[in-house]
Amino acid sequence: MKILLVEDEHLAAKRLEAMINKQRIGAQVLTCCDSIKQTVEWLETHEHPDIAFFDIQLGDGLSFEIFKQAKFSFPVVFTTAYDHYAINAFQVNGLDYLLKPIENEDLERALAKYEKGQQQIDDSFKEALLLAAKQLKTNDDQYKNRFLIKVGEHLKMVDTKQIAFSYSMDKANYIRTKDGHTYAIDQSLEQMELQLNPKQFFRISRKYLIQMDGIKDMISFGVARLKLVMDGSSSDEEIIVSRDKVKLFKAWLEN
């Protein structure tokens, strides 16, 4: 079994490698990459592993970005100390999801899944993760309450409760408040998503990050898609939930 580790904490990587070697004699950890950039470059120049373990939060972003920049089909086990990434974990080729500190029995379960040929996520895994995401307690204090935004020569504080949605357009990022004001923000949607409470905010597409309290209406749009009408949005704005996120979005609304 050839294994790739993606982990930016040296001690965590060493611990995981030792656990793998103890549980699977003969398993080979090919390398440990510590960033999105390094992982993508390694995948482009080396034979791919049988299975990989990806820490979700890396120094240069979320490891989900690796899936956008490199093509591969091997299964991935996600590891993280932050339970609110659970929903995102099975939107890609996720075999399992392990909370840190990783326990031996959890690692054994993930390796056993791989050995049984369960290389693609199935409905039972999705349902289990959704349930876990609902049951795990979230510490609201860890999330941002306001953003400091530059408006001309002035600085303005925007409370997160005032945000209806955030969006990307022409390589820039913006916040739209519930009263219709738009502010440019010097953060990507990925960075904002990390800082906002996942109970209130959901990434409906690559372009939009919305707040639950900002939803005015939801309309069926095409085949298996949803169009949202948000506080502060104009009549000509099409805020669409991506087809691959509709099911997750509905589950999030019911959480």
C-alpha positions in Angstrom: 0.0 0.0 0.0 1.6 3.3 -1.2 0.5 6.3 0.8 0.8 10.1 0.4 0.6 12.3 3.4 -0.4 16.0 3.1 0.2 17.6 6.5 1.9 20.9 7.5 2.5 19.9 11.1 5.7 17.9 11.3 4.9 16.1 14.6 1.4 15.2 13.4 2.8 13.8 10.2 5.4 11.7 12.0 2.7 10.4 14.4 0.4 9.4 11.6 3.2 7.7 9.7 4.1 5.7 12.8 0.5 4.7 13.4 0.2 3.5 9.7 3.4 1.6 9.9 2.3 -0.1 13.1 -1.1 -1.1 11.7 0.0 -2.1 8.2 3.4 -3.7 8.1 4.8 -3.1 4.6 2.8 0.0 3.9 5.0 2.7 2.3 4.6 6.4 2.9 5.9 7.9 -0.3 6.3 11.4 1.0 4.7 14.1 3.1 3.8 17.4 1.4 3.1 20.4 3.5 1.2 22.7 1.2 -1.3 22.8 -1.7 1.5 24.0 -4.1 3.9 21.3 -3.1 1.2 18.6 -3.3 0.1 19.6 -6.8 3.7 19.7 -8.0 4.5 16.3 -6.5 1.4 14.8 -8.2 2.4 16.2 -11.5 5.9 14.5 -11.4 5.4 11.3 -9.5 3.5 8.0 -9.6 0.3 8.4 -7.7 -0.3 6.6 -4.4 -2.9 4.0 -3.6 -4.4 6.2 -0.9 -3.7 9.6 0.6 -4.3 11.4 4.0 -5.0 15.1 3.5 -5.0 17.6 6.4 -7.7 20.0 5.5 -6.3 23.3 6.7 -2.8 24.0 5.2 -0.6 27.1 5.4 -1.6 28.2 1.9 -5.3 27.3 2.0 -7.7 24.3 2.2 -6.6 21.0 0.8 -9.9 20.8 -1.1 -8.1 23.2 -3.6 -5.8 20.4 -4.6 -8.7 18.7 -6.3 -9.2 21.8 -8.5 -5.6 22.0 -9.5 -4.7 18.4 -10.1 -6.4 15.4 -11.6 -6.3 12.1 -9.8 -8.7 9.3 -8.8 -7.1 7.7 -5.7 -9.2 7.9 -2.5 -8.5 10.5 0.2 -8.9 10.3 3.9 -9.3 13.8 5.4 -7.9 14.8 8.8 -8.6 17.9 10.7 -9.2 19.3 14.2 -12.1 21.3 12.9 -15.4 19.4 12.7 -17.2 22.0 10.6 -15.4 20.8 7.5 -17.2 17.5 7.6 -19.8 18.5 4.9 -17.1 19.7 2.5 -15.1 16.5 3.0 -17.4 14.3 1.0 -18.0 16.8 -1.9 -14.7 15.4 -3.3 -13.2 12.0 -3.4 -13.4 11.5 0.3 -13.0 7.9 1.7 -13.3 8.9 5.3 -13.0 11.8 7.7 -10.8 11.7 10.9 -10.9 14.2 13.7 -7.6 15.0 15.3 -6.0 13.7 17.4 -6.5 10.6 15.3 -7.3 7.4 17.3 -6.0 4.0 16.3 -9.5 2.6 15.8 -10.5 5.4 13.5 -7.4 4.9 11.4 -8.1 1.2 11.2 -11.6 1.9 10.0 -10.3 4.1 7.2 -7.7 1.6 6.1 -10.2 -1.2 6.2 -12.6 0.7 4.0 -9.8 1.1 1.4 -8.9 -2.6 1.6 -12.5 -3.6 1.1 -12.6 -1.6 -2.1 -14.8 1.2 -0.9 -12.8 3.7 -2.8 -15.7 6.0 -3.6 -17.9 7.7 -1.0 -21.4 6.2 -0.8 -24.8 7.4 0.6 -24.2 5.8 4.0 -20.9 7.6 4.4 -22.6 10.9 3.4 -25.4 10.4 5.8 -23.0 9.5 8.6 -21.0 12.7 8.1 -24.1 14.8 7.9 -25.3 13.4 11.2 -21.8 13.9 12.7 -21.8 17.5 11.5 -25.2 18.1 13.2 -24.3 16.4 16.5 -20.8 17.8 17.0 -20.9 20.9 19.1 -19.5 24.1 17.5 -17.8 26.7 19.6 -19.3 29.9 18.3 -16.5 31.9 20.0 -13.9 30.7 17.5 -15.6 32.5 14.6 -15.4 36.1 13.4 -18.0 38.6 14.6 -17.0 41.5 12.4 -14.8 42.5 9.5 -12.8 45.7 9.3 -13.1 47.1 5.8 -11.4 50.0 4.1 -13.8 52.5 2.4 -11.7 55.1 0.7 -9.6 56.7 3.4 -11.9 55.4 6.1 -12.2 52.1 8.0 -15.6 50.6 8.6 -16.7 47.7 10.8 -19.2 45.3 9.3 -20.9 42.9 11.7 -21.2 39.4 10.3 -24.9 39.5 11.2 -25.3 42.3 8.7 -23.9 40.2 5.9 -26.4 38.8 3.4 -23.8 37.2 1.1 -20.3 37.5 -0.2 -19.3 37.0 -3.8 -16.4 37.1 -6.3 -16.5 39.1 -9.5 -13.7 40.0 -11.9 -11.0 38.6 -9.6 -12.2 40.7 -6.7 -14.3 39.9 -3.6 -17.2 41.7 -2.1 -19.6 41.7 0.9 -23.3 42.6 0.4 -25.1 43.7 3.5 -28.8 43.0 4.1 -29.5 46.7 3.5 -28.0 46.6 0.1 -24.5 48.1 0.6 -21.6 46.6 -1.2 -18.0 46.6 0.2 -14.8 45.3 -1.4 -12.9 43.0 1.0 -9.3 42.0 0.9 -10.0 38.3 1.5 -10.9 35.4 -0.7 -14.2 33.5 -0.2 -12.1 30.6 1.0 -10.5 32.7 3.7 -13.9 34.1 4.8 -15.4 30.7 4.9 -12.8 29.6 7.3 -13.6 32.5 9.7 -17.4 32.4 9.6 -19.7 30.1 11.5 -20.8 27.2 9.3 -24.1 27.1 11.1 -24.9 30.4 9.5 -22.8 30.6 6.3 -22.7 28.2 3.4 -20.7 28.2 0.2 -23.3 27.6 -2.5 -20.9 27.9 -5.4 -17.4 29.0 -6.3 -18.8 32.5 -6.6 -21.2 32.9 -3.7 -21.0 32.5 0.1 -24.4 33.2 1.7 -25.8 33.6 5.2 -29.0 31.7 6.1 -30.6 34.8 7.7 -30.2 36.7 4.4 -32.3 34.3 2.4 -35.6 35.9 1.2 -36.8 33.2 -1.2 -35.7 29.9 -2.9 -36.9 29.0 -6.3 -36.5 25.9 -8.4 -34.2 26.7 -11.3 -33.6 24.3 -14.2 -32.9 20.7 -13.4 -32.1 20.0 -9.8 -30.9 23.5 -9.1 -32.0 26.4 -6.8 -32.1 30.1 -7.3 -31.9 32.3 -4.2 -33.3 35.7 -3.6 -31.2 37.4 -0.9 -31.5 40.5 1.2 -29.7 43.3 -0.6 -29.6 41.5 -4.0 -30.9 43.2 -7.1 -33.5 41.8 -9.5 -30.9 41.0 -12.2 -28.6 39.0 -9.9 -28.7 35.2 -10.4 -27.5 33.6 -7.1 -27.6 29.9 -8.0 -26.9 27.0 -5.8 -24.5 24.7 -7.7 -26.2 21.4 -8.8 -23.6 19.4 -6.8 -24.4 21.3 -3.7 -28.2 21.4 -3.7 -28.6 18.2 -1.5 -26.0 19.5 1.0 -27.5 22.9 1.0 -30.9 21.5 1.9 -29.4 19.4 4.7 -27.6 22.5 6.0 -30.9 24.4 6.1 -32.5 21.7 8.2 -29.5 21.4 10.6 
